[in-house]
């Protein structure tokens, strides 16, 4: 049972919530997974399957003349899994299991009631199937089909105790078990895939863990099987150095299964909550660009817009004519459009979270400004306030990378107990360049102030003092306003970095970062 279908469907399962009018618009974030990534994921899955399936209980099987219960998987050897893309359809998989041993209890309604324990051993068990995924635009649902599913095995052994009453129906039991294995396995696979498709794709929000630990004696169901595949990180080599299993090594020695909280934006949101108002920041993961399969890869896209308390941003247009073909260099490609930061800044502006206020005692001012302060009001303090007057805009282009424009008004006053003096009232624009880098599966960034454009339209003091007052701007903007603005975008890129998400235990490493018009390209 190749978990690659689970990987694909985990990423695209929210297709069913996509409306028809969203179907043709561009997404905010695009993903591409190629054959090399699939081979690596299935390699990890091969190592993980024995640990996942060993000691697992399966559901009871009811047959016309018998009921098989307490089905327990005693031993599973490492399978060989091969998965290939099928153009315009989905994926084809072949799973070869060298050995599988299960124990169970059987009750047979023969001439007289018979019951007892028995053991089934399957040798060289193979499942070959094809999974098709299509989209019904009008109903907003996925259509998942398994048009081809064939199981074969070289030998099925049914082992009974010598004094077991089931020896009387050994032949019937053998044929029943053989037929059940052939018919039930494909049903279980389809049920598991449909279950994954029916789940909501977990949004990146304040919840820091979505992993449910199942009891050791729980009965098999698609929920727990999917959680086993994608809820635990498989710690192995990096993507560019695929792990190669050596014969004779136990899977436990090669793959460490570590339970970790699901990676979210929560860690960075918490660090900025005091600066961006109270509320929950999440990402809209609705799939608006349905999965497109070729012989070599699958490409799909999610909305990617930032949500504040579940509400989408306003006055933000989605980019057009994006070149998705740039996602081709490595195993997994991610296209991050400028819709992501622009939706964030839209919330900042709409919710009035762009206001800045700072107070300076006279002794902490630059000398030239301090002299003016003593002349005007020796016991006053400098009060600086600013607010955003336009919705900030972020533009990504191939030449400059990521640039942001922030416009606002600045008011500088000397305030005392009874008096205040307006020194300057000005409009200003900050041109900000973001310089993100990717290191060790984390996104880091340096945020620099590349240019300041200030237009003074109300100067409180003229004459000989006008020039020093104008020089005040060079102090206010970079020393007061810019640090406050920088704090507000720390949620997007902070000093600790943002950990890139893991797909069913596969982390992004050795990533490259480049730019095209309206998007940043991460290949890993």
C-alpha positions in Angstrom: 0.0 0.0 0.0 2.1 2.9 -1.3 1.9 5.9 0.9 2.6 8.1 -2.0 -1.1 8.4 -2.7 -1.5 9.6 0.8 1.2 12.2 0.2 -0.4 13.5 -2.9 -3.9 13.5 -1.5 -2.8 15.1 1.8 -1.7 18.1 -0.3 -4.7 18.2 -2.7 -7.5 17.0 -0.5 -9.0 20.4 0.0 -10.0 20.5 -3.7 -13.5 19.7 -2.7 -13.9 23.1 -1.0 -12.8 25.0 -4.1 -15.6 26.8 -5.9 -15.9 26.7 -9.7 -15.1 30.4 -10.1 -11.8 29.8 -8.3 -10.9 26.9 -10.6 -9.3 29.0 -13.3 -7.6 31.7 -11.3 -4.0 31.5 -10.3 -2.9 30.3 -6.9 -0.8 32.1 -4.3 1.5 29.1 -3.7 2.4 26.4 -6.2 3.9 23.0 -5.5 5.6 20.5 -7.8 6.7 17.0 -6.9 8.7 15.0 -9.4 9.6 11.4 -9.9 12.8 11.7 -8.0 10.9 12.9 -4.9 8.4 10.1 -5.3 11.2 7.5 -5.4 12.7 9.0 -2.2 9.4 9.0 -0.4 8.6 5.4 -1.3 12.1 4.4 -0.2 11.4 5.9 3.2 8.0 4.3 3.2 9.5 0.9 2.5 11.6 1.2 5.6 8.7 2.5 7.7 6.1 0.0 6.7 7.3 -2.9 8.9 7.4 -0.6 11.9 3.9 0.8 11.1 2.2 -2.6 10.3 3.9 -4.9 12.9 1.6 -5.6 15.8 -1.3 -3.9 14.1 -4.9 -5.3 14.5 -7.1 -5.5 11.5 -11.0 -5.4 11.4 -13.0 -8.5 11.7 -14.0 -10.2 8.4 -17.5 -11.7 8.1 -18.0 -14.4 5.5 -21.1 -16.6 4.6 -19.9 -19.6 6.6 -17.3 -18.1 8.9 -16.2 -15.1 11.0 -12.5 -14.2 11.3 -11.7 -12.0 14.3 -8.7 -10.8 16.4 -6.6 -10.5 13.2 -3.2 -9.5 14.3 -0.1 -8.8 12.1 2.8 -10.6 13.7 5.5 -10.0 11.2 6.1 -7.9 8.1 9.3 -7.8 6.1 10.4 -4.7 4.3 8.4 -4.3 1.0 9.6 -3.0 -2.3 7.5 -0.1 -3.5 7.5 1.4 -7.0 5.3 4.4 -7.9 5.1 6.1 -11.3 3.0 9.1 -12.5 0.3 8.4 -15.1 -0.2 11.4 -17.4 -3.6 13.2 -16.9 -4.8 10.4 -14.5 -2.8 9.9 -11.3 -0.3 7.3 -10.2 0.5 3.6 -10.7 2.1 1.6 -7.9 3.5 -1.9 -7.4 4.1 -3.1 -3.8 5.9 -6.4 -3.3 5.9 -7.9 0.2 8.3 -10.8 0.7 6.7 -12.1 3.8 3.6 -11.4 5.9 2.5 -13.4 9.0 -0.8 -12.9 10.7 -2.7 -14.7 13.5 -6.5 -14.7 14.0 -9.4 -16.5 15.5 -12.0 -18.2 13.3 -15.6 -19.3 14.0 -17.0 -21.6 11.3 -20.7 -22.5 11.0 -20.3 -25.9 9.4 -22.4 -29.0 10.3 -21.4 -28.2 13.9 -19.9 -25.0 15.2 -16.1 -25.0 14.9 -13.7 -22.4 16.2 -10.0 -22.0 17.0 -6.8 -20.0 16.4 -4.8 -20.1 13.2 -1.9 -18.5 11.5 -1.6 -17.3 7.9 1.7 -16.8 6.1 1.9 -15.0 2.8 5.0 -15.3 0.7 5.9 -12.9 -2.2 2.7 -11.0 -2.0 2.3 -8.4 -4.7 -0.3 -5.6 -5.2 -0.3 -3.8 -8.6 -2.8 -1.0 -8.9 -3.5 2.3 -10.6 -5.1 5.3 -8.8 -7.0 7.9 -10.9 -7.7 11.3 -9.5 -10.0 13.7 -11.4 -11.9 16.8 -10.6 -15.7 17.5 -10.8 -15.8 21.3 -11.1 -19.5 21.7 -10.8 -19.8 19.7 -7.6 -16.5 20.8 -6.2 -15.4 17.2 -5.4 -12.7 14.8 -6.3 -13.4 11.6 -8.1 -11.1 8.8 -6.9 -11.1 5.5 -8.7 -9.0 2.3 -8.7 -9.6 0.9 -12.2 -6.8 -1.6 -11.9 -6.0 -3.6 -8.7 -4.5 -7.1 -8.9 -3.0 -9.1 -6.1 -0.7 -12.1 -6.5 1.2 -14.4 -4.2 3.4 -17.5 -4.7 2.1 -19.3 -1.6 -0.5 -18.9 1.2 0.0 -21.2 4.2 -2.7 -21.7 6.8 -1.2 -23.2 10.0 -3.4 -24.9 12.6 -2.8 -26.6 15.9 -2.8 -30.4 15.5 -5.7 -30.8 17.9 -7.7 -27.8 16.5 -11.2 -28.5 15.4 -10.5 -26.3 12.3 -8.5 -29.2 10.9 -11.8 -30.6 9.7 -12.3 -27.6 7.4 -8.6 -26.9 6.6 -9.2 -26.9 2.8 -12.2 -24.6 3.0 -10.4 -22.3 5.4 -7.4 -22.1 3.1 -9.4 -21.2 0.1 -11.5 -18.7 2.1 -8.5 -16.9 3.4 -6.8 -16.8 0.0 -9.9 -15.3 -1.7 -10.4 -12.8 1.2 -6.9 -11.5 0.9 -7.3 -11.0 -2.9 -10.6 -9.1 -2.6 -10.2 -7.2 0.6 -6.8 -5.6 0.1 -8.0 -3.4 -2.8 -11.1 -2.3 -0.8 -8.9 -1.3 2.1 -6.6 0.7 -0.1 -9.4 2.6 -1.8 -11.1 3.3 1.6 -7.8 4.6 3.0 -7.3 6.9 0.1 -10.9 8.2 0.2 -10.6 8.9 3.9 -7.5 11.1 3.3 -9.3 12.9 0.6 -12.2 13.6 2.8 -10.1 15.3 5.5 -9.6 19.1 5.8 -6.1 20.1 5.0 -4.7 21.3 8.3 -4.3 25.0 8.2 -1.1 26.6 9.6 -2.5 28.2 12.7 -2.0 28.6 16.4 -2.4 24.9 17.0 1.1 23.5 17.3 0.3 19.8 17.1 -2.1 17.7 15.1 -0.7 14.3 15.9 -3.0 11.8 17.7 -1.3 9.0 19.4 -3.3 5.8 18.8 -3.5 3.1 21.5 -1.2 0.1 20.8 -4.1 -2.3 20.7 -6.4 -0.2 18.4 -8.0 -1.8 15.4 -6.9 -0.8 11.9 -8.7 2.1 10.3 -7.7 4.6 7.6 -7.4 7.4 10.2 -4.6 5.7 12.2 -2.9 4.3 9.1 -2.8 7.8 7.6 -1.5 9.2 10.9 1.2 6.6 11.0 2.4 7.5 7.5 2.3 11.3 7.8 2.1 12.0 11.5 5.6 10.9 12.4 8.8 12.3 11.0 11.2 9.8 9.5 14.7 11.1 10.3 17.1 10.1 7.5 19.5 11.7 5.1 18.8 14.9 3.1 16.8 14.9 -0.1 19.9 15.3 -2.3 21.6 12.3 -0.6 18.9 9.6 -0.7 19.2 6.9 1.8 20.2 3.6 0.4 19.3 0.5 2.5 22.1 -2.0 3.1 21.2 -5.7 3.3 21.1 -7.1 6.8 20.3 -3.9 8.6 17.2 -3.6 10.6 14.8 -0.8 9.7 14.9 0.4 13.3 18.7 1.0 12.9 18.2 3.0 9.8 15.1 5.1 10.3 14.4 6.8 13.6 10.7 7.5 14.1 10.3 10.7 16.1 7.0 12.2 17.1 7.2 16.0 16.6 4.6 18.8 16.5 3.3 19.8 13.1 5.3 22.7 11.8 3.1 25.8 11.7 3.4 29.6 11.7 2.6 29.6 15.4 6.2 30.0 16.6 6.6 33.2 14.6 3.1 34.4 15.2 3.6 34.3 18.9 6.8 36.4 18.7 4.9 39.1 16.8 1.4 39.0 18.5 2.1 42.0 20.6 3.0 44.0 17.5 0.2 42.9 15.3 -2.9 43.0 17.5 -4.7 40.2 19.1 -6.0 37.5 16.8 -5.0 34.3 15.0 -3.0 34.4 11.8 -3.6 31.4 9.4 -2.9 30.6 5.8 -5.7 29.8 3.3 -4.8 26.3 2.0 -7.8 25.9 -0.4 -6.5 24.2 -3.5 -7.4 26.5 -6.5 -5.1 25.0 -9.1 -6.1 21.3 -9.2 -3.4 18.7 -9.5 -2.1 18.2 -13.0 -0.2 14.9 -13.6 2.4 14.4 -16.3 4.7 11.4 -16.8 7.3 13.0 -14.6 5.6 15.2 -12.0 2.4 16.6 -10.4 1.8 20.3 -10.0 -0.9 21.9 -7.9 -1.6 25.2 -6.2 -3.2 26.5 -3.0 -4.7 30.0 -2.3 -1.9 30.9 0.0 -3.4 34.1 1.3 -3.0 35.2 4.9 -6.1 35.0 7.0 -6.7 37.1 10.2 -9.2 35.5 12.5 -10.4 33.4 9.6 -11.2 36.4 7.4 -9.4 36.9 4.0 -7.6 40.0 3.0 -9.3 42.7 0.8 -8.0 44.8 -2.1 -5.4 42.3 -3.1 -5.3 41.0 -6.6 -3.9 37.6 -7.6 -0.9 37.5 -10.1 -1.5 36.4 -13.6 0.6 34.7 -16.3 3.0 32.9 -13.8 5.6 30.7 -15.3 5.1 27.5 -13.3 7.6 25.7 -15.5 10.5 27.1 -13.4 9.7 24.4 -10.8 12.0 21.9 -12.4 15.4 21.8 -10.9 15.1 19.4 -7.9 12.8 17.0 -6.2 10.2 19.5 -4.8 9.6 23.0 -6.1 7.6 25.7 -4.4 6.4 28.9 -6.0 5.6 31.7 -3.5 3.9 34.6 -5.1 3.7 38.1 -3.8 0.1 37.5 -2.8 1.3 36.0 0.5 3.0 39.2 1.9 0.4 41.5 0.3 -2.5 39.8 2.0 -0.6 40.1 5.3 0.0 43.8 4.9 -3.7 44.2 3.8 -4.7 43.0 7.2 -2.2 45.3 8.9 -3.7 48.3 7.1 -7.3 47.4 7.3 -7.2 46.6 11.0 -5.3 49.8 11.9 -2.3 47.9 13.1 0.1 50.2 11.4 0.3 52.9 14.0 3.6 53.7 15.8 4.2 55.8 18.9 7.5 56.5 20.6 8.6 58.8 23.4 12.1 60.1 23.9 13.5 62.1 26.8 15.6 65.0 25.8 18.8 63.5 27.1 18.4 60.6 24.7 18.2 62.8 21.6 21.0 63.6 19.2 23.0 66.7 20.2 21.6 68.9 17.5 18.0 68.0 18.3 18.8 68.3 22.0 19.9 71.9 21.7 16.6 72.8 20.0 14.7 71.0 22.7 16.4 73.0 25.5 15.7 76.2 23.6 12.0 75.5 23.1 11.1 73.6 26.2 13.8 72.3 28.5 11.4 70.1 30.5 9.6 68.6 27.5 10.0 65.3 25.8 10.0 64.4 22.2 6.8 62.6 21.1 6.8 60.8 17.7 3.8 59.2 16.2 3.1 57.8 12.7 0.5 55.8 10.9 0.2 54.0 7.6 -1.8 56.0 5.1 -1.7 53.6 2.2 -1.9 49.8 2.0 1.7 48.6 1.8 2.6 46.9 -1.4 5.2 44.1 -2.0 6.6 43.4 -5.4 8.7 40.4 -6.3 10.7 40.6 -9.6 13.5 38.8 -11.2 16.0 41.6 -10.9 15.5 43.1 -7.4 14.0 40.2 -5.5 11.5 41.3 -2.8 10.7 45.0 -2.4 8.1 46.6 -0.2 6.7 50.2 -0.2 5.2 51.6 3.0 3.7 55.1 3.1 2.6 57.0 6.2 2.3 60.3 8.0 4.8 61.4 10.7 4.1 63.9 13.5 6.9 65.1 15.8 6.1 67.2 18.9 7.8 68.5 22.0 5.4 67.9 24.8 5.4 69.2 28.4 2.9 69.4 31.2 1.2 72.4 29.8 2.7 73.2 26.5 3.4 71.3 23.2 5.2 72.4 20.1 4.6 70.9 16.7 8.0 70.5 15.2 7.2 68.6 12.0 4.3 67.0 10.2 5.4 65.1 7.2 4.5 62.3 4.8 7.1 59.6 4.2 7.6 56.5 2.1 9.9 53.7 3.1 11.3 51.5 0.4 12.2 48.2 1.9 14.2 45.3 0.4 13.7 41.8 1.9 16.7 39.5 1.4 15.5 36.0 2.3 17.8 32.9 2.3 17.2 29.2 2.9 19.5 27.2 5.2 19.0 23.8 6.8 15.2 23.6 6.0 14.6 27.0 7.4 13.8 30.4 5.8 15.9 33.2 7.1 15.9 36.8 6.1 17.6 40.2 6.4 15.3 43.2 6.2 17.0 46.4 5.1 15.9 50.0 4.6 17.1 50.7 1.1 15.7 54.2 0.6 13.7 56.9 2.4 11.6 59.5 0.6 10.2 62.2 3.0 8.0 65.1 1.9 7.6 67.8 4.6 4.3 69.7 4.2 4.0 71.4 7.7 7.2 72.6 9.3 6.5 73.9 12.8 9.6 76.0 13.1 11.1 78.1 10.2 14.1 80.4 9.7 17.5 79.3 11.0 16.0 76.3 12.7 14.4 74.8 9.6 17.4 73.0 8.5 18.1 71.3 11.9 14.4 70.4 12.1 14.6 68.8 8.6 17.6 66.9 9.8 15.3 65.5 12.5 13.7 63.3 9.8 17.0 61.5 9.3 16.8 60.5 13.0 13.1 59.8 13.2 12.7 57.5 10.2 15.7 55.1 10.5 16.0 55.2 14.3 12.3 55.3 15.4 9.9 54.3 12.6 12.0 51.7 10.8 12.6 49.5 13.9 8.8 49.5 14.6 8.0 48.6 11.0 10.7 45.9 11.1 9.0 44.3 14.1 5.7 44.1 12.2 7.2 42.1 9.5 9.1 39.8 11.8 6.2 37.4 11.7 7.0 36.7 8.0 10.8 36.6 8.4 12.4 36.6 11.8 15.8 36.0 13.2 15.0 32.4 14.1 13.8 31.6 10.6 10.7 29.8 9.5 10.9 26.0 9.3 9.8 24.8 6.0 7.0 22.2 6.3 7.7 18.4 6.2 5.7 16.2 3.9 5.1 12.9 5.6 8.5 13.0 7.3 10.4 14.4 4.3 12.1 17.7 5.2 13.3 20.3 2.7 17.1 20.6 2.6 19.7 21.9 0.2 17.1 24.4 -1.1 17.9 27.0 -3.7 16.1 30.4 -3.8 15.5 32.5 -7.0 13.0 35.0 -8.3 10.8 35.6 -11.2 8.3 38.4 -11.7 5.7 38.2 -9.0 7.1 35.1 -7.3 10.0 33.6 -5.3 11.1 30.1 -6.4 12.3 27.5 -3.9 13.6 24.2 -5.3 14.8 21.5 -2.9 
